[in-house]
Amino acid sequence: MPTTAEKRRTFRQLHQSGCFVLPNPWDVGTVRYLQHIGFKALATTSAGFAFAQGRPDGAVPRDMMLAHIRELVAASDIPVNADFEAGYAASPAGVAESVRLCVDTGVAGLSIEDAVDHKLLPIADAVARLRAARGAIDAAGGDTMLVGRAECFLVGVPDLDETIRRLRAYADAGADCLYAPGIRSREQIDAIVKAVAPKPVNVLVGYASELTVADLAALGVRRISVGGALARVAWTATIRAAKQLLEEGRFDGFAGLVAHGELGKLFADDIKRRPG
């Protein structure tokens, strides 16, 4: 299994050219499956994990999230980026402490949002928090990537100019990669990629989209994540099948399932190849 340093080095190399997909598992099984089929890196999903714990997104406390991130990192042979929300603290010093703890889990990267309770922070506050996160990463060796997130489009402020202003400020504050979840159009994506170049840009595709990976790569996007979408795919299938079973007494929702033995063999083989 690669060392933490090797995974972090691999993760940085992935951001240097081309475009890669960063799917978001929410438990050990999904980590193992996604790396098994060939993805080169993964990212946690705060929403996917929260739903699995019977909580809304944003309602998982820091220690629980850190334990979850550590578990996923330990299960993965490939780099993992942490969805670390707004840093689980009210002050820059608190964000720095949270980031230090997150780096200790072995993540290859982590993102810090600029909104708390669905409200944008003043840009000066958001920059101070990013600088604190950068300082904590640098004090730990500097090899963990820092992702600066502008939440404008997710919190009811769909202002492209403001989004770009914030992303540029986060780049200046030390973010290695920039991310504006909620943007969807080619024009928005193109504008952001050009505005923060040469810094790499992450685009979230958590919905059915006419844009393909090839389209996003052509726009200069360096990485693509899917947030809680895969978890919601699983929830959608479960909800449909359960409601049909309860309300109609039918088992049609079980049609086309992956075979029990196929999953069993995949995980048994995975256990065999792991040391210890």
N, C-alpha and C positions, 0 to 999 in steps of 0.2 A: 504494500500500500504506500502511495507517495507520502512524503512528509508534508507538514503544514507549509514549510518554506517552498517546497516544490509546487504545491497546489497554488500558492499565491503567485509564484513566478509564472506558472502556466496561465493563470487568470489574466495577469497583466499582458501577456503575449497575445491573448485572444482579442484584446482591445486595440492592438496596434494596426490591424488591417482586416478587411473583410467584414462579415456580419455573422453573428452567431445567435442562436435561440437559447434563451435561459428559462426553461420551464420551471414551474413552482410546485414542488411536492409539499405535502403537509404531514407526512409521517415517514417512518423508516421504510415501509413497503414501497411507497411511491418513489422515494429516493433510489432504492435499489433497482426498481423497474426502469426508471427514466435513464439511469446511467447504463443499465444493461442494454438498452436498445440503441445507445450511441450518442446521447447528448454529451457535450464537452464541459458543461458547467450547469449549476442549478442555482435557484434562489428560493429562499423561504417565502412564505406568504402569511402575513399576519392574519388576514381574513380566513384563509383556509384552516389554519390552526385554531383560531378562535371558534369557528363553527364546529370543529371537531370536539371542542371542549364545552359546547353548549353556550357559547358567549357571543355577543356581537363583536364585530371588528373594532379594535381599539380598547377592549375591555379585559385584555390579558395583562396581568401585572408583570413588571420587569423580571423578577426572579423566575417566574414560570416561563416567560419567553426565552430567557437565557438558557434555561435547562433544555427547552425544546430545540433551540439552535444548536447547542452542544451535541444533543443526540443525533440530529441530522448530519452535522459535520462529521461525527465519528462514524456514521454509517456510510459515508460517501468516499469514493476513491477519487472524485473529481472536485474542483473548486465549488464552494458554496458562498453565495452572496446573501447577507442577512437583510431582510426587510425589518429595519429597526425603528420604525415609526418616527416619532419626533425626538428620540433619545431618552425617553422615560425620565425626564427631569425638567424642573421649572427654570433652572439657571444654566448659563454656560458651564460653570464648574460642575454642576450635576450631570450635564450631558457628557463632559469629559470623563467623569467617573463611569458612567454607563458604557461609553464607548470602550474604555479600557477593559471592562468586564466582557464586552462582546468580542473584542480582539482576542482575549484569552480563550474563547471557545474554539479558536482555530479557523474562523471564517476567512475567506479570501477577499471579501469586500463587504461593505455595509452602507446602507442609505439612511440619510437623515432628512425628514420632512420639515417644511416651514409652516405647518399649520398645526394647531392644537384645538381639540374640540370643534373641528370643522371650521375654524376661523384662521385666516392668515395671520401670522405674526408680523409686526412691523419689520421691514427689511433690515434695519440696523440690528434688531434682536436676532433675526434669523442668521445674519452674517456672523455675529458674535458666537452663536452656537456652532456654526460650521467651523469657525476658527478654533474653537475649543476642541471639537472633534478631531480636527487636523492635528492639533498639538498632542492629543492623547495617542493618536496613531503613530506620530513621529517618535514620541517617547518610547513606544513599544517596538520600534525598529523601522517603521515607515513602509512596510511592504503590503499592508492591507489597503485595498482601494477604498476611497471615500466617494460616495455618490451624493450629490446635492440635488434635492427634489424641490421643484416649484409646484405647489398643490393648487394653483389658481383655478384650473379648469375643474377640479374635483370639489371645490368649496364655494361654487357659485360666483367666481370672478373670472369668466372666460375672456380675459384680456391678453392677447398675444404679446403686445408691447410690454406689459407688466411682467409677463412670464419670462420674456427674454431679458429684461432688466435684472430680474432676480437670478436667473441662471448665470448671467455674466458675473454678477456679484459673488455668487457661490464659487465660480471658477477662480476668481481672484482671491477668494478666501481659502483656497486649497483643495477644492473638489477635483477629483481625477476624472469623473464622469458626470454628465448632467442628464436630468430626467424630469419630464413634465407630463405626468400621467393625465390622461383625459384628452390630449390632442388627438385628432383623428384624420384630418384632411391632409392630402399631399402638400398643399400650400403651407399649412401650419408646420408640418414636419420639416419641409425644406427650409423654411425660414429659421427654425430653431437650429438645425444642423449647421447652416451657414453662419448664424449669429455667434455660435460658441466655438466654431472651428479654431484650432485643430483638436479640441477636446472631444472625446467620444460621447455619443448620445444614445441613451436607452429609450426605446419606445414601448409602451404598454399596449398590447392587443388583448383585451379581455372580453371580446365580443366578436360576433361574426363580422368579418370585414372583407371587402372586395380586394384590399391590398394583400399581396403575398409577401413572403420573405424576400423573394427576388425584387419586388417593387421597393420594399423598404431599404434593401441593400443599395439599389440604384439611387435612392435619395441620399445615401451617405450615412444611414443609420448603422451604428456599430453593433448594437445588441438589442434583442427583442425579448421582453418578458411577458408573461400572461397573467400575473397576479393570482387571484383566487379562481380563475376561470376553470382550471382542471378540477378543482375541488367542487365548484358549482356544477360541472358536468356530472360528477359522481352523485351529488345531492339531487340533481334533476332526475336522474335515472331511479334513484332510491325513492324519491317522493312519488313519482309516477307509478312505479311498481307497487308501492305500499298502499297508495290510495285505491288502485285498481283491485288489489287483494281485499281491502276492507270494504269498499263500496260495491264492488261487482262480484266478488268471490272468484276472480279469475287470476290466472298465473301467466298471462301473456307477457307481462313485463320481464319475465325471466328468459324470453326468447333471445337467442344469439349470445348468450353469456360465454365468457371465456371459461374453459374447462377447469374444474377444481384441480385436476392433476397437472395441468399446464402451469398454473401458479405454484403448486406445490413443488414441482420439479425445478422451476426457476429459482425459488428461494432455497431449496435444498442444495442445489449446485453452488449458489452464492455462498452459503454457509461453509461448504467444503473447501472453497478456494481461499477462505479467509484464515489467516494465522490464528492459532489459539482456539 
